[in-house]
Amino acid sequence: MTVTNWQPSAAISTLKKRAQILQKIRQFFAERQILEVDTPALSHHTVTDEHLHSFSTLFQSPLSPKTQTLYLQTSPEFAMKRLLCAGSGAIYQICKSFRNEEAGRNHNPEFTMLEWYRPDFDHHQLMAEMDELLQLILNCENADKLTYQQAFEQHLFCNPIKASLDEIKTVAIQYGFAEIAENEHNKDILLMLLFSQIVEPNIGQKRPCFVYDFPASQAALAKISPQDPNVAERFEVYFKGIELANGFHELDDADEQQARFENDNMKRQQQGLASMPIDQNLISALQSGLPACAGVALGVDRLIMLALECERIEQVIAFEHNRA
């Protein structure tokens, strides 16, 4: 049988440009004396977030009768935070990450992640540093900044923090999402729908746009703002219709992190999803002390798509999933 899709999905000339971009990224961090690290892609634990789906595999050692379930990591976050707790100082990593979700124009189940952490930075300082990196790689103007609330008020004419579920349903119906809205009881699901479908296409078109101060209910691993308990110190960045990165002023309270993980698993069960094993190594590390820091995860393949003006992620990776 002749296999017809053995060739790479990206042109060799594109892969050479990709290598040059990766070299520039590493130089950016070398100039700032940020340590490059390498953490496991396979772990005994994984994320509990109900919006993220991990790949799992079975490890059967010939030296042990027990089969172990291991998970491909959706990002290197947990292991990198353990390094921070052990005294690593500022660190970054460029690695493969895995999500058992969609494949398409902006998605591949295996992708390259750039993640970095800056002790003594808050999320605003990290946004400023990330802006420098984007200008270097994309040759773009400096980024705009909007709060999550400002983004909704400008493009959907509602306050996402103060509005009730019924009020958000009304907005969703006005924008053509009646079929989804009428049966949805989770306000955050509707906010995420409206953000992705209405806000995202209208921001960050001429220059990147940072959106920050997300609702506290969407904090993930970010601190809650000491000035406003309704918002989390979290940001995302968008450019030309593409979500590039997600960053946090990192939560350092072990008890709060444990409670959030448990709440995630409760939400998973309510949606008929399997509970995920909570990473007690991370909890123990946080108990020993995470330095005050900010961190961000950036999709490298998407960044390269924008830098090289490519339309699809398969154009910038050697072998997309159908050719892997």
Number of C-alpha atoms within 10 A of each C-alpha: 3 5 6 7 11 10 11 17 19 16 14 13 8 17 16 10 15 20 11 12 20 16 11 15 18 17 13 16 17 12 8 9 12 20 16 14 14 13 15 12 17 18 16 15 20 23 23 25 19 18 9 12 18 18 16 17 11 10 11 12 10 8 6 8 8 10 11 13 14 17 20 23 25 23 23 25 21 20 20 24 23 20 19 23 20 14 12 15 17 21 22 22 21 22 18 18 21 20 19 15 13 10 16 12 12 16 19 22 17 17 21 18 22 21 23 26 27 24 17 14 18 18 24 17 14 23 25 13 13 20 20 17 16 20 15 16 18 18 11 15 14 14 21 16 17 16 15 23 20 18 22 20 14 13 15 18 12 17 17 22 16 12 12 12 18 13 15 21 24 15 20 22 15 11 13 10 16 15 10 14 22 13 9 14 12 11 19 16 13 20 20 13 16 20 18 14 12 16 20 21 15 16 23 22 14 12 18 26 22 26 23 26 24 24 21 19 13 14 23 19 22 24 23 22 17 10 7 11 11 16 24 25 26 31 26 21 25 22 23 17 15 19 20 20 21 19 25 28 29 28 22 22 14 19 12 14 19 16 11 17 22 18 15 20 22 17 17 18 14 10 10 9 13 14 18 20 15 17 18 12 14 23 20 13 20 21 14 13 17 22 20 15 22 27 28 24 22 22 20 24 24 26 22 22 21 19 18 17 10 14 13 16 23 25 21 26 23 17 16 21 16 10 13 11
